[in-house]
Amino acid sequence: MRLDGVLHDILTFSLKDYLQYLSKLKFMSGIKMNVTDLPQDGRFSFVTRVHGHDESIDARVNTLPGLYADSIAVRYLQ
């Protein structure tokens, strides 16, 4: 997670778990799941409760081909 321009590790998981998360994020974002050799962009929205009221959050998703799997970046916009 990048906070104020500084990259922080917040959790780690196995390659098997990463591939499952990657697949789910690609599906939710409308990104082609069978394309792994090209960068792709997608988006999705969700609603969450913030300070006692519902708020819509937009997420922008970018994938980039990597050595073992796609690298993925998710940007959350309010």
N, C-alpha and C positions, 0 to 999 in steps of 0.2 A: 504494500500500500504506500502510495506517495502522499506525504503530508508536508505542506509548505516547501515543496521541492526536494524533500529528502525521502529516499526509498527505504521502507521498513519491512522486514519479514514479519508477518503476523501469524502464519501457520505453514506447515509443510505436510505433504501427503505423498503416497506412493504413485508411481507412474500409472498403475492400473486405475487408481482412484481419479487421477488427473484426467485420463482419457474419458472416463465416465462424465466428469464435470464438463470437460470440453464438448463432448457430444450433446449434453443437455443445454449448454449455453448456445451452441450453434443452432440447435433446434428452436429454442425460444427466440432467437434473433433472426430467424429466417435465412440463415447462411447455409449454403449448399454443403451437406455433410460429406459428400464423396469427393470434394475438391480439396486436396491437401498440398498442391504445388503452387498455388497462387494466393496472394493476400486477399482478404475479403472483409467487408463491412456489413454490419447489421444493427438492429435496434430492437428493444422491447421496453415495455412499461409495466409498472406494478404499483399497487397502493399499499402504504404502510401507515401505521399510527405513530405520529410524532407529537409529543407534548399534549396528548389527549385528543387530537383530531386527525382525521385521515388526510394523507398527503400523497399525491401522485409523483412518482419518481420515474424519470426517463433514463434508460441505460443505452449507451452506445458501445458496440462490441467490434473489435478489430482483431483479425487473426493474421498471423504471419508464418509461413512455412519454417519449420525448424528441423534439426537433425533427427530427433526421435518422434516428435509430434509438433503440431502447430503451437506457436506461442500465442497467447491471447491477452488482450487489454480490454478492461471494462471501465467505462467512465460513467459515473452517476451524476445526473443533472437534476436540479430541483426546479 
